[in-house]
Amino acid sequence: MATTLQTLDRGLYALEIVAEHAEGISVAELAERLDVHRAIAYRIATTLEQHGLVARTSEGALRLGAGISLLASRFEPQLRAVAQPLLQALAKATRATAFVSVAQGEECVVLLVAEPEEGLLRVGYRVGSRHPLLLGAAGIAILAGRTPRDDDSEAVRQARADGYSLTRGQLQRGAVGVASPVATPQFRPGIEACVGVVAMDDLDTERAIREVKAHARQLAELVGR
């Protein structure tokens, strides 16, 4: 017997669909994606709009509303609480700077950082640092966690297949980064995140890949509870 509420399930799926269209999506297109009558899609959109989760452009297209940012801002402190101990363990295991990064528009932003205890040469990766999603292990990992697209780069396709991204010198000369997407529905559509490490050329990449993937799964499980 099904344990989900169909109306709520459709509303949440509609929110995901709207989130995929930065330029907006019409009610007719939403109805087609949901495989429901246009009148049902209209009621779903109106309900989401009343809660501030969806907004309409002057042309009537549906886009994410400001309420999403509010939900995301309330979720981030919870994410910090569960992620920080994991990052400390990851930094210790890899002897590298560990981080959680999230997508904000077309950029990747560092949300949390943990440094290894050893006095090693460290990479300048700090909370609030940002770079294009198309560059760096973190950005590529986040893109790999999204629904596949025809225009995905080879790096994103490979990261999606492998479950991690590995880059060298893309953001800082001599820096090696490894990141894995946090694969949980809790991060859609409000937050897309990844867990990773970054260090200089002496990073043990095999160990880093293993530890990063394991800690990303752990974080997904903790957040998804």
Phi, psi and omega in degrees: 000135182295141181250003180260155177266116189302315182297316179294319180299318178295320180296318179291322178294321178299320179297319177297318180297314179299321181296334181284347185242089181298331181276353181101159180220141181281162177297321179298318179292323178296317179300320180295317179294323180280345184061048178226167177295151182301326180296324179291317178298323179296316180295321178298314181297319180296319178297315178297323180293321180295334178266005177077009182274340179226145176229157179252139174283174179298337178271357178095000179288149181267133176224165177298142180263173182295338179300332178296317179297323179295315178298317180297318181294329178282335181280327185302319176299325176294320178298318180301317184298319182273334186275327187301314178298323178295320180294322178299317179293321180293317178299320180292318183291327184256349184056042181220166176289122180258150184208159165241126178240152180231160177272133172227103185064233180262015181241158174253127185238133179284122182262320182220148179220144172225132181260149175290155182288329182294148180278062181270166173294123187249153179272144181283069180247106189239157176304131181095346176299143181219152179203164181300144179300333184284350182241150176083154182300320183296310181298317180295321179296319179297316178297325179293335179280353180274170175298133181305142178233154180297330183264014176299140178289164178298324179297319179292318179298318180293318179296323178295320180289321184276335184088006178201163175238140177231124179229156180228122172067017182283326182250335179208132182302129179086353182274140177241129181238143174228132181213153179224137180293148175271102190269084176216139178303340181298340182266005179238142353268004186286316185225134171244130188222165174215159174246140181199178175224155177217138180205182178276189190302340184276012180296132173283093189294323180298314179293319180299316179300313181298314183289320180297314180297319180294318181287329176294321176294319179300316181295320178300319180292318180294317181289327184280355181291000000 
